Amino acid sequence: MRPYLYILAGITSALLGWNIGQVFLSDLGWLKSFREVVLFPCIAISLAIGSVANEIFVSNPTRPQLSLRMLRIPLLIALGVGLVSGLVAGGISQILFAPQIKVPAFVVRIFGWLVVGASVGVAEGLSWRWHSLEAGNPKRFRQRLILSIIAASLASAIAASIFELIRQTLGTMPVAFKPYEDPLGFAVLGLCLGIAFSITNLSPSYIPALRAGKGFEYKGEDYGDIDPQKTIKLQNYPRIDRALVKFISYRSQAEEEAEDEIEEGISIELPVKGIIRVGSAPVANLCLPHLPLHAADIKLAGQKAVLIPNAKSFYTVAINGTRLGTRRNVSLKHNYVITFYTVDKEDIEAPKCYRLVFYNRFLDPMA
């Protein structure tokens, strides 16, 4: 379903931009002598806005009101990038089409389409920062931006090549087909961009993660100068092994590198491949006080994740509210709730359990 929505949005946006351009050129009669200067900005803006809006709504299909609230800045980015790039592409194309400059027409058209396509990629990549918490990771943000630009430029180059073939074919057809040449070509551009984004937008968003819930509530500030004994006690807090896992949060990169305490509502990014050890042992990757030293392992291999309970303490683990009755491995699926029950009954401040939600595709907390 997702690819069809991207393709539909691409085609619809391209044709809408072309029609808006025709309103200025034909109905209002503005700048008829500068066709590309009018047409390219309209198409670039429409494609950029359509791609950005589609990505936000597809990423949040059950929360349309939240998606609408998140649209403001992404749409302003799409409008600005589309307008500037469209004017640049249209202005340069208009100059190169001049009889005094002997540049082949197909080269000028391909150049214009490349600029328009690249601008859509820039708008889509930049706007991602304002509707995805995942983009708070600078590495992922750069990856998404570069990937969007490359994919959109490649899609534009393919669409331009197909368009030139269509032009040659229609050139041998009756004159009645000529008016359909441009809208058909821009529909192909929207189609190619839709296919490109349906593929690239899946890549960085597919990451396994755990969302911290019950048991990770905020315990307040740690004031060692007031109660040193309490400080020593609070040092035994739920934490991650930053060498293997990390948080996905609003915090700056420097703060993220310095923090290891797990708090309620924070998402923990897991490696695509590897084994995550859960328990109260200091060497555990997810160190949760008051659990058995080794409660379970989470084995990750691409899109598969398996919970491997410790044979001696499997009874402390529950999946979706049901405690494990055997030591058998459990295949984890999206939205599975994993509960680890504590075994330290002497500490009255110890939580009864720790609850985590497993995602086999990234569920953005901003979404």
ZARO-146348 format. One record per residue (C-alpha): residue number from 1; residue in one letter; x, y, z. Coordinates in Angstrom, 3 decimals, always signed. Layout:
# residues N
{k: NUM	r: a	u: X	v: Y	w: Z}
...
***
This chain:
# residues 367
{k: 1	r: m	u: +0.000	v: +0.000	w: +0.000}
{k: 2	r: r	u: +2.792	v: +2.427	w: +0.894}
{k: 3	r: p	u: +4.429	v: +2.452	w: -2.605}
{k: 4	r: y	u: +1.065	v: +3.141	w: -4.247}
{k: 5	r: l	u: +0.506	v: +6.177	w: -2.030}
{k: 6	r: y	u: +3.942	v: +7.583	w: -2.928}
{k: 7	r: i	u: +3.347	v: +7.016	w: -6.634}
{k: 8	r: l	u: -0.155	v: +8.525	w: -6.491}
{k: 9	r: a	u: +1.157	v: +11.557	w: -4.594}
{k: 10	r: g	u: +3.973	v: +12.031	w: -7.114}
{k: 11	r: i	u: +1.749	v: +11.868	w: -10.179}
{k: 12	r: t	u: -0.972	v: +14.030	w: -8.624}
{k: 13	r: s	u: +1.508	v: +16.693	w: -7.465}
{k: 14	r: a	u: +3.230	v: +16.866	w: -10.855}
{k: 15	r: l	u: -0.048	v: +17.251	w: -12.752}
{k: 16	r: l	u: -1.350	v: +19.774	w: -10.225}
{k: 17	r: g	u: +1.790	v: +21.881	w: -10.659}
{k: 18	r: w	u: +1.486	v: +21.709	w: -14.439}
{k: 19	r: n	u: -2.167	v: +22.799	w: -14.281}
{k: 20	r: i	u: -1.346	v: +25.707	w: -11.975}
{k: 21	r: g	u: +1.322	v: +26.755	w: -14.452}
{k: 22	r: q	u: -1.239	v: +26.649	w: -17.267}
{k: 23	r: v	u: -3.524	v: +28.934	w: -15.273}
{k: 24	r: f	u: -0.768	v: +31.572	w: -15.173}
{k: 25	r: l	u: +0.303	v: +31.057	w: -18.777}
{k: 26	r: s	u: -2.989	v: +30.470	w: -20.591}
{k: 27	r: d	u: -5.842	v: +31.763	w: -18.447}
{k: 28	r: l	u: -4.122	v: +34.814	w: -16.964}
{k: 29	r: g	u: -1.702	v: +35.293	w: -19.820}
{k: 30	r: w	u: +1.269	v: +36.042	w: -17.559}
{k: 31	r: l	u: +4.817	v: +35.739	w: -18.924}
{k: 32	r: k	u: +3.848	v: +33.762	w: -22.011}
{k: 33	r: s	u: +7.269	v: +34.459	w: -23.477}
{k: 34	r: f	u: +8.952	v: +32.972	w: -20.409}
{k: 35	r: r	u: +7.202	v: +29.645	w: -20.218}
{k: 36	r: e	u: +9.885	v: +27.757	w: -18.279}
{k: 37	r: v	u: +10.219	v: +30.550	w: -15.687}
{k: 38	r: v	u: +6.539	v: +30.063	w: -14.808}
{k: 39	r: l	u: +6.150	v: +26.318	w: -15.296}
{k: 40	r: f	u: +9.232	v: +25.010	w: -13.465}
{k: 41	r: p	u: +8.577	v: +26.828	w: -10.138}
{k: 42	r: c	u: +4.954	v: +25.663	w: -10.148}
{k: 43	r: i	u: +5.938	v: +22.035	w: -10.705}
{k: 44	r: a	u: +8.886	v: +22.148	w: -8.290}
{k: 45	r: i	u: +6.761	v: +23.669	w: -5.492}
{k: 46	r: s	u: +3.889	v: +21.251	w: -6.087}
{k: 47	r: l	u: +6.147	v: +18.193	w: -6.147}
{k: 48	r: a	u: +8.078	v: +19.302	w: -3.056}
{k: 49	r: i	u: +4.935	v: +20.037	w: -1.040}
{k: 50	r: g	u: +3.238	v: +16.847	w: -2.226}
{k: 51	r: s	u: +6.227	v: +14.657	w: -1.364}
{k: 52	r: v	u: +6.732	v: +16.196	w: +2.082}
{k: 53	r: a	u: +3.029	v: +16.079	w: +3.007}
{k: 54	r: n	u: +2.686	v: +12.509	w: +1.767}
{k: 55	r: e	u: +5.680	v: +11.342	w: +3.828}
{k: 56	r: i	u: +4.256	v: +12.902	w: +7.000}
{k: 57	r: f	u: +0.766	v: +11.432	w: +6.565}
{k: 58	r: v	u: +2.032	v: +8.010	w: +5.491}
{k: 59	r: s	u: +4.326	v: +7.902	w: +8.528}
{k: 60	r: n	u: +1.393	v: +8.781	w: +10.830}
{k: 61	r: p	u: -1.652	v: +7.133	w: +9.234}
{k: 62	r: t	u: -3.679	v: +7.002	w: +12.470}
{k: 63	r: r	u: -2.944	v: +10.569	w: +13.618}
{k: 64	r: p	u: -4.102	v: +13.013	w: +10.929}
{k: 65	r: q	u: -4.569	v: +15.934	w: +13.341}
{k: 66	r: l	u: -1.020	v: +15.580	w: +14.655}
{k: 67	r: s	u: +0.248	v: +15.361	w: +11.074}
{k: 68	r: l	u: -1.521	v: +18.612	w: +10.216}
{k: 69	r: r	u: +0.124	v: +20.357	w: +13.163}
{k: 70	r: m	u: +3.529	v: +19.115	w: +12.057}
{k: 71	r: l	u: +3.090	v: +20.321	w: +8.470}
{k: 72	r: r	u: +3.789	v: +24.039	w: +8.927}
{k: 73	r: i	u: +7.605	v: +24.152	w: +8.911}
{k: 74	r: p	u: +8.054	v: +21.254	w: +6.404}
{k: 75	r: l	u: +5.670	v: +22.955	w: +3.977}
{k: 76	r: l	u: +7.499	v: +26.284	w: +4.316}
{k: 77	r: i	u: +10.765	v: +24.483	w: +3.561}
{k: 78	r: a	u: +9.204	v: +22.769	w: +0.543}
{k: 79	r: l	u: +7.758	v: +26.066	w: -0.687}
{k: 80	r: g	u: +11.061	v: +27.922	w: -0.348}
{k: 81	r: v	u: +13.240	v: +25.215	w: -1.872}
{k: 82	r: g	u: +10.762	v: +24.587	w: -4.697}
{k: 83	r: l	u: +10.417	v: +28.271	w: -5.534}
{k: 84	r: v	u: +14.153	v: +29.008	w: -5.596}
{k: 85	r: s	u: +15.125	v: +25.879	w: -7.516}
{k: 86	r: g	u: +12.223	v: +26.271	w: -9.927}
{k: 87	r: l	u: +13.215	v: +29.847	w: -10.729}
{k: 88	r: v	u: +16.846	v: +28.792	w: -11.164}
{k: 89	r: a	u: +15.932	v: +25.889	w: -13.442}
{k: 90	r: g	u: +13.415	v: +27.946	w: -15.391}
{k: 91	r: g	u: +15.684	v: +30.981	w: -15.741}
{k: 92	r: i	u: +18.713	v: +29.014	w: -16.922}
{k: 93	r: s	u: +16.562	v: +26.929	w: -19.266}
{k: 94	r: q	u: +15.003	v: +30.082	w: -20.714}
{k: 95	r: i	u: +18.466	v: +31.485	w: -21.404}
{k: 96	r: l	u: +19.769	v: +28.262	w: -22.944}
{k: 97	r: f	u: +16.719	v: +28.012	w: -25.202}
{k: 98	r: a	u: +17.691	v: +31.346	w: -26.808}
{k: 99	r: p	u: +18.535	v: +30.993	w: -30.544}
{k: 100	r: q	u: +21.915	v: +32.651	w: -30.012}
{k: 101	r: i	u: +23.010	v: +29.864	w: -27.665}
{k: 102	r: k	u: +23.243	v: +26.638	w: -29.579}
{k: 103	r: v	u: +22.542	v: +24.067	w: -26.883}
{k: 104	r: p	u: +20.490	v: +21.004	w: -27.845}
{k: 105	r: a	u: +16.943	v: +21.322	w: -26.547}
{k: 106	r: f	u: +16.937	v: +17.872	w: -24.954}
{k: 107	r: v	u: +20.045	v: +18.792	w: -22.897}
{k: 108	r: v	u: +18.295	v: +21.897	w: -21.558}
{k: 109	r: r	u: +15.172	v: +19.917	w: -20.675}
{k: 110	r: i	u: +17.170	v: +17.221	w: -18.872}
{k: 111	r: f	u: +19.059	v: +19.890	w: -16.930}
{k: 112	r: g	u: +15.810	v: +21.559	w: -15.855}
{k: 113	r: w	u: +14.290	v: +18.298	w: -14.729}
{k: 114	r: l	u: +17.409	v: +17.368	w: -12.782}
{k: 115	r: v	u: +17.290	v: +20.651	w: -10.871}
{k: 116	r: v	u: +13.583	v: +20.196	w: -10.142}
{k: 117	r: g	u: +14.082	v: +16.586	w: -9.007}
{k: 118	r: a	u: +17.085	v: +17.433	w: -6.839}
{k: 119	r: s	u: +15.137	v: +20.251	w: -5.189}
{k: 120	r: v	u: +12.361	v: +17.834	w: -4.268}
{k: 121	r: g	u: +14.997	v: +15.586	w: -2.690}
{k: 122	r: v	u: +16.450	v: +18.531	w: -0.752}
{k: 123	r: a	u: +13.015	v: +19.586	w: +0.499}
{k: 124	r: e	u: +12.108	v: +16.044	w: +1.527}
{k: 125	r: g	u: +15.423	v: +15.491	w: +3.283}
{k: 126	r: l	u: +15.490	v: +18.826	w: +5.128}
{k: 127	r: s	u: +11.854	v: +18.701	w: +6.239}
{k: 128	r: w	u: +12.434	v: +15.273	w: +7.781}
{k: 129	r: r	u: +14.268	v: +17.048	w: +10.618}
{k: 130	r: w	u: +11.027	v: +18.695	w: +11.764}
{k: 131	r: h	u: +8.745	v: +15.666	w: +11.813}
{k: 132	r: s	u: +11.031	v: +12.848	w: +12.929}
{k: 133	r: l	u: +12.864	v: +12.362	w: +16.193}
{k: 134	r: e	u: +15.177	v: +9.950	w: +14.395}
{k: 135	r: a	u: +16.614	v: +12.919	w: +12.495}
{k: 136	r: g	u: +18.081	v: +14.146	w: +15.784}
{k: 137	r: n	u: +20.921	v: +11.743	w: +15.074}
{k: 138	r: p	u: +23.239	v: +13.832	w: +12.818}
{k: 139	r: k	u: +24.561	v: +10.756	w: +11.032}
{k: 140	r: r	u: +21.059	v: +9.544	w: +10.147}
{k: 141	r: f	u: +19.979	v: +13.014	w: +9.106}
{k: 142	r: r	u: +22.907	v: +13.337	w: +6.684}
{k: 143	r: q	u: +22.244	v: +9.834	w: +5.400}
{k: 144	r: r	u: +18.587	v: +10.605	w: +4.724}
{k: 145	r: l	u: +19.330	v: +13.987	w: +3.099}
{k: 146	r: i	u: +22.040	v: +12.654	w: +0.777}
{k: 147	r: l	u: +19.979	v: +9.580	w: -0.085}
{k: 148	r: s	u: +16.915	v: +11.705	w: -0.890}
{k: 149	r: i	u: +18.886	v: +14.026	w: -3.170}
{k: 150	r: i	u: +20.621	v: +11.187	w: -5.025}
{k: 151	r: a	u: +17.410	v: +9.177	w: -5.426}
{k: 152	r: a	u: +15.388	v: +12.181	w: -6.601}
{k: 153	r: s	u: +18.106	v: +13.236	w: -9.072}
{k: 154	r: l	u: +18.373	v: +9.715	w: -10.466}
{k: 155	r: a	u: +14.602	v: +9.457	w: -10.756}
{k: 156	r: s	u: +14.521	v: +12.793	w: -12.595}
{k: 157	r: a	u: +17.234	v: +11.664	w: -15.010}
{k: 158	r: i	u: +15.275	v: +8.474	w: -15.766}
{k: 159	r: a	u: +12.044	v: +10.441	w: -16.169}
{k: 160	r: a	u: +13.753	v: +12.936	w: -18.497}
{k: 161	r: s	u: +15.098	v: +10.102	w: -20.647}
{k: 162	r: i	u: +11.645	v: +8.521	w: -20.855}
{k: 163	r: f	u: +10.165	v: +11.922	w: -21.664}
{k: 164	r: e	u: +12.563	v: +12.407	w: -24.561}
{k: 165	r: l	u: +11.544	v: +9.018	w: -25.933}
{k: 166	r: i	u: +7.898	v: +10.062	w: -25.610}
{k: 167	r: r	u: +8.614	v: +13.305	w: -27.444}
{k: 168	r: q	u: +10.248	v: +11.447	w: -30.310}
{k: 169	r: t	u: +7.363	v: +8.999	w: -30.470}
{k: 170	r: l	u: +4.703	v: +11.692	w: -30.342}
{k: 171	r: g	u: +6.613	v: +13.617	w: -32.977}
{k: 172	r: t	u: +5.611	v: +11.004	w: -35.526}
{k: 173	r: m	u: +1.995	v: +10.952	w: -34.320}
{k: 174	r: p	u: -0.906	v: +13.218	w: -35.293}
{k: 175	r: v	u: -0.842	v: +16.821	w: -34.105}
{k: 176	r: a	u: -3.820	v: +16.074	w: -31.833}
{k: 177	r: f	u: -1.510	v: +14.267	w: -29.416}
{k: 178	r: k	u: +0.855	v: +17.217	w: -29.010}
{k: 179	r: p	u: -1.104	v: +18.975	w: -26.196}
{k: 180	r: y	u: -0.748	v: +15.858	w: -24.049}
{k: 181	r: e	u: +2.998	v: +15.724	w: -24.406}
{k: 182	r: d	u: +3.945	v: +17.928	w: -21.403}
{k: 183	r: p	u: +1.407	v: +16.607	w: -18.862}
{k: 184	r: l	u: +2.327	v: +13.056	w: -19.796}
{k: 185	r: g	u: +6.005	v: +13.837	w: -19.341}
{k: 186	r: f	u: +5.523	v: +15.483	w: -15.947}
{k: 187	r: a	u: +3.295	v: +12.589	w: -14.859}
{k: 188	r: v	u: +6.235	v: +10.307	w: -15.615}
{k: 189	r: l	u: +8.438	v: +12.584	w: -13.490}
{k: 190	r: g	u: +5.999	v: +12.324	w: -10.584}
{k: 191	r: l	u: +5.803	v: +8.560	w: -11.060}
{k: 192	r: c	u: +9.581	v: +8.129	w: -10.933}
{k: 193	r: l	u: +9.923	v: +10.382	w: -7.882}
{k: 194	r: g	u: +7.146	v: +8.481	w: -6.115}
{k: 195	r: i	u: +8.870	v: +5.154	w: -6.758}
{k: 196	r: a	u: +12.219	v: +6.565	w: -5.595}
{k: 197	r: f	u: +10.856	v: +7.923	w: -2.303}
{k: 198	r: s	u: +8.832	v: +4.780	w: -1.615}
{k: 199	r: i	u: +12.135	v: +2.887	w: -1.654}
{k: 200	r: t	u: +14.529	v: +5.325	w: +0.016}
{k: 201	r: n	u: +12.189	v: +6.420	w: +2.818}
{k: 202	r: l	u: +11.994	v: +2.871	w: +4.128}
{k: 203	r: s	u: +15.730	v: +2.547	w: +4.708}
{k: 204	r: p	u: +16.729	v: +4.711	w: +7.688}
{k: 205	r: s	u: +13.371	v: +4.300	w: +9.421}
{k: 206	r: y	u: +13.686	v: +0.523	w: +9.719}
{k: 207	r: i	u: +15.563	v: +0.037	w: +12.970}
{k: 208	r: p	u: +14.754	v: -2.258	w: +15.908}
{k: 209	r: a	u: +14.093	v: -0.380	w: +19.121}
{k: 210	r: l	u: +12.803	v: -0.735	w: +22.670}
{k: 211	r: r	u: +10.562	v: +1.897	w: +24.246}
{k: 212	r: a	u: +10.911	v: +2.219	w: +28.017}
{k: 213	r: g	u: +7.673	v: +2.128	w: +30.013}
{k: 214	r: k	u: +6.689	v: +1.102	w: +33.530}
{k: 215	r: g	u: +9.542	v: +0.738	w: +35.994}
{k: 216	r: f	u: +11.650	v: +3.490	w: +34.429}
{k: 217	r: e	u: +9.858	v: +6.425	w: +36.043}
{k: 218	r: y	u: +11.872	v: +9.541	w: +36.847}
{k: 219	r: k	u: +13.280	v: +9.333	w: +40.391}
{k: 220	r: g	u: +14.285	v: +12.975	w: +40.794}
{k: 221	r: e	u: +17.637	v: +14.764	w: +41.059}
{k: 222	r: d	u: +20.613	v: +13.077	w: +42.705}
{k: 223	r: y	u: +21.872	v: +15.451	w: +45.434}
{k: 224	r: g	u: +25.019	v: +13.834	w: +46.837}
{k: 225	r: d	u: +25.897	v: +16.766	w: +49.072}
{k: 226	r: i	u: +22.587	v: +16.407	w: +50.951}
{k: 227	r: d	u: +22.343	v: +12.634	w: +51.379}
{k: 228	r: p	u: +25.536	v: +10.770	w: +50.401}
{k: 229	r: q	u: +24.002	v: +7.410	w: +51.353}
{k: 230	r: k	u: +21.100	v: +7.940	w: +48.985}
{k: 231	r: t	u: +23.533	v: +8.884	w: +46.216}
{k: 232	r: i	u: +25.333	v: +5.564	w: +46.567}
{k: 233	r: k	u: +21.990	v: +3.783	w: +46.390}
{k: 234	r: l	u: +20.789	v: +5.726	w: +43.356}
{k: 235	r: q	u: +23.916	v: +4.842	w: +41.409}
{k: 236	r: n	u: +22.314	v: +1.433	w: +40.875}
{k: 237	r: y	u: +19.932	v: +2.671	w: +38.192}
{k: 238	r: p	u: +18.571	v: +1.190	w: +34.928}
{k: 239	r: r	u: +21.157	v: +1.910	w: +32.255}
{k: 240	r: i	u: +22.416	v: +0.908	w: +28.840}
{k: 241	r: d	u: +25.785	v: -0.209	w: +27.554}
{k: 242	r: r	u: +26.598	v: +2.740	w: +25.291}
{k: 243	r: a	u: +29.175	v: +0.651	w: +23.440}
{k: 244	r: l	u: +26.381	v: -1.432	w: +21.883}
{k: 245	r: v	u: +23.079	v: +0.446	w: +22.193}
{k: 246	r: k	u: +22.076	v: +4.104	w: +22.313}
{k: 247	r: f	u: +19.146	v: +6.385	w: +22.919}
{k: 248	r: i	u: +17.035	v: +8.090	w: +20.295}
{k: 249	r: s	u: +16.051	v: +11.357	w: +21.927}
{k: 250	r: y	u: +15.831	v: +15.134	w: +21.693}
{k: 251	r: r	u: +19.059	v: +15.500	w: +23.617}
{k: 252	r: s	u: +22.113	v: +16.879	w: +21.869}
{k: 253	r: q	u: +24.737	v: +14.469	w: +20.621}
{k: 254	r: a	u: +27.130	v: +15.474	w: +23.444}
{k: 255	r: e	u: +24.474	v: +14.858	w: +26.099}
{k: 256	r: e	u: +23.501	v: +11.571	w: +24.496}
{k: 257	r: e	u: +27.065	v: +10.336	w: +24.603}
{k: 258	r: a	u: +27.315	v: +11.215	w: +28.308}
{k: 259	r: e	u: +23.972	v: +9.731	w: +29.418}
{k: 260	r: d	u: +23.233	v: +6.074	w: +30.008}
{k: 261	r: e	u: +20.230	v: +6.126	w: +32.361}
{k: 262	r: i	u: +17.020	v: +4.661	w: +30.969}
{k: 263	r: e	u: +13.951	v: +6.805	w: +31.617}
{k: 264	r: e	u: +10.294	v: +6.271	w: +30.852}
{k: 265	r: g	u: +9.325	v: +7.240	w: +27.306}
{k: 266	r: i	u: +12.840	v: +7.044	w: +25.867}
{k: 267	r: s	u: +13.466	v: +4.808	w: +22.862}
{k: 268	r: i	u: +16.563	v: +2.620	w: +22.814}
{k: 269	r: e	u: +18.003	v: +1.886	w: +19.395}
{k: 270	r: l	u: +19.198	v: -1.695	w: +19.008}
{k: 271	r: p	u: +21.796	v: -2.970	w: +16.541}
{k: 272	r: v	u: +20.480	v: -4.631	w: +13.403}
{k: 273	r: k	u: +22.613	v: -7.676	w: +14.176}
{k: 274	r: g	u: +23.913	v: -8.914	w: +17.500}
{k: 275	r: i	u: +22.863	v: -10.104	w: +20.956}
{k: 276	r: i	u: +21.601	v: -7.803	w: +23.713}
{k: 277	r: r	u: +22.007	v: -9.196	w: +27.236}
{k: 278	r: v	u: +19.413	v: -8.159	w: +29.810}
{k: 279	r: g	u: +19.942	v: -8.538	w: +33.560}
{k: 280	r: s	u: +21.272	v: -6.891	w: +36.695}
{k: 281	r: a	u: +24.919	v: -7.792	w: +36.086}
{k: 282	r: p	u: +27.136	v: -4.724	w: +35.521}
{k: 283	r: v	u: +28.266	v: -6.172	w: +32.178}
{k: 284	r: a	u: +24.679	v: -6.494	w: +30.862}
{k: 285	r: n	u: +23.849	v: -4.398	w: +27.810}
{k: 286	r: l	u: +20.557	v: -3.457	w: +29.450}
{k: 287	r: c	u: +21.425	v: -3.360	w: +33.152}
{k: 288	r: l	u: +18.181	v: -3.417	w: +35.164}
{k: 289	r: p	u: +18.656	v: -3.523	w: +38.951}
{k: 290	r: h	u: +16.840	v: -6.166	w: +41.021}
{k: 291	r: l	u: +16.554	v: -8.607	w: +38.116}
{k: 292	r: p	u: +18.480	v: -11.893	w: +38.018}
{k: 293	r: l	u: +22.083	v: -11.350	w: +36.948}
{k: 294	r: h	u: +21.129	v: -12.715	w: +33.524}
{k: 295	r: a	u: +17.405	v: -12.631	w: +32.736}
{k: 296	r: a	u: +17.371	v: -13.029	w: +28.959}
{k: 297	r: d	u: +19.040	v: -12.238	w: +25.646}
{k: 298	r: i	u: +17.550	v: -10.519	w: +22.613}
{k: 299	r: k	u: +19.101	v: -11.878	w: +19.432}
{k: 300	r: l	u: +18.797	v: -9.626	w: +16.381}
{k: 301	r: a	u: +19.414	v: -10.706	w: +12.804}
{k: 302	r: g	u: +18.103	v: -8.288	w: +10.205}
{k: 303	r: q	u: +14.314	v: -8.204	w: +10.413}
{k: 304	r: k	u: +14.173	v: -11.085	w: +12.885}
{k: 305	r: a	u: +14.407	v: -10.778	w: +16.654}
{k: 306	r: v	u: +14.242	v: -13.578	w: +19.194}
{k: 307	r: l	u: +13.978	v: -13.400	w: +22.971}
{k: 308	r: i	u: +16.133	v: -16.108	w: +24.562}
{k: 309	r: p	u: +15.202	v: -16.428	w: +28.252}
{k: 310	r: n	u: +17.716	v: -17.692	w: +30.780}
{k: 311	r: a	u: +16.841	v: -21.305	w: +31.539}
{k: 312	r: k	u: +17.095	v: -20.619	w: +35.291}
{k: 313	r: s	u: +15.016	v: -17.435	w: +35.381}
{k: 314	r: f	u: +12.567	v: -17.629	w: +32.484}
{k: 315	r: y	u: +9.678	v: -17.178	w: +34.966}
{k: 316	r: t	u: +10.720	v: -13.539	w: +35.471}
{k: 317	r: v	u: +9.898	v: -12.698	w: +31.846}
{k: 318	r: a	u: +6.436	v: -12.032	w: +30.391}
{k: 319	r: i	u: +5.357	v: -11.393	w: +26.804}
{k: 320	r: n	u: +2.233	v: -9.284	w: +26.280}
{k: 321	r: g	u: +1.282	v: -9.768	w: +29.932}
{k: 322	r: t	u: +1.684	v: -13.556	w: +29.999}
{k: 323	r: r	u: +4.571	v: -14.999	w: +31.987}
{k: 324	r: l	u: +6.714	v: -17.543	w: +30.217}
{k: 325	r: g	u: +5.967	v: -21.095	w: +31.321}
{k: 326	r: t	u: +8.918	v: -22.665	w: +29.538}
{k: 327	r: r	u: +12.464	v: -21.784	w: +28.609}
{k: 328	r: r	u: +11.647	v: -21.813	w: +24.883}
{k: 329	r: n	u: +12.729	v: -18.930	w: +22.683}
{k: 330	r: v	u: +10.105	v: -16.348	w: +21.678}
{k: 331	r: s	u: +10.024	v: -14.646	w: +18.270}
{k: 332	r: l	u: +9.411	v: -10.953	w: +18.851}
{k: 333	r: k	u: +7.015	v: -9.025	w: +16.662}
{k: 334	r: h	u: +6.206	v: -5.351	w: +16.308}
{k: 335	r: n	u: +4.519	v: -3.862	w: +19.405}
{k: 336	r: y	u: +5.257	v: -6.867	w: +21.625}
{k: 337	r: v	u: +5.369	v: -5.844	w: +25.289}
{k: 338	r: i	u: +8.262	v: -7.427	w: +27.196}
{k: 339	r: t	u: +8.043	v: -7.371	w: +30.984}
{k: 340	r: f	u: +10.912	v: -8.276	w: +33.310}
{k: 341	r: y	u: +9.823	v: -8.916	w: +36.917}
{k: 342	r: t	u: +12.212	v: -8.054	w: +39.728}
{k: 343	r: v	u: +13.326	v: -10.688	w: +42.254}
{k: 344	r: d	u: +14.670	v: -8.414	w: +45.014}
{k: 345	r: k	u: +11.823	v: -8.295	w: +47.531}
{k: 346	r: e	u: +13.837	v: -6.694	w: +50.340}
{k: 347	r: d	u: +14.273	v: -3.301	w: +48.684}
{k: 348	r: i	u: +10.922	v: -1.546	w: +49.111}
{k: 349	r: e	u: +11.922	v: +1.093	w: +46.540}
{k: 350	r: a	u: +12.570	v: -1.504	w: +43.853}
{k: 351	r: p	u: +10.009	v: -1.459	w: +41.048}
{k: 352	r: k	u: +7.783	v: -4.491	w: +40.671}
{k: 353	r: c	u: +8.777	v: -4.863	w: +37.034}
{k: 354	r: y	u: +10.363	v: -3.204	w: +34.021}
{k: 355	r: r	u: +8.239	v: -2.928	w: +30.906}
{k: 356	r: l	u: +9.602	v: -2.393	w: +27.387}
{k: 357	r: v	u: +7.851	v: -2.278	w: +24.017}
{k: 358	r: f	u: +9.715	v: -3.883	w: +21.118}
{k: 359	r: y	u: +9.564	v: -2.365	w: +17.643}
{k: 360	r: n	u: +10.806	v: -4.223	w: +14.599}
{k: 361	r: r	u: +10.380	v: -1.000	w: +12.674}
{k: 362	r: f	u: +11.118	v: +2.364	w: +14.180}
{k: 363	r: l	u: +8.127	v: +4.039	w: +15.824}
{k: 364	r: d	u: +9.083	v: +7.663	w: +16.048}
{k: 365	r: p	u: +8.118	v: +9.249	w: +19.387}
{k: 366	r: m	u: +7.393	v: +12.494	w: +17.514}
{k: 367	r: a	u: +4.948	v: +10.661	w: +15.264}
***
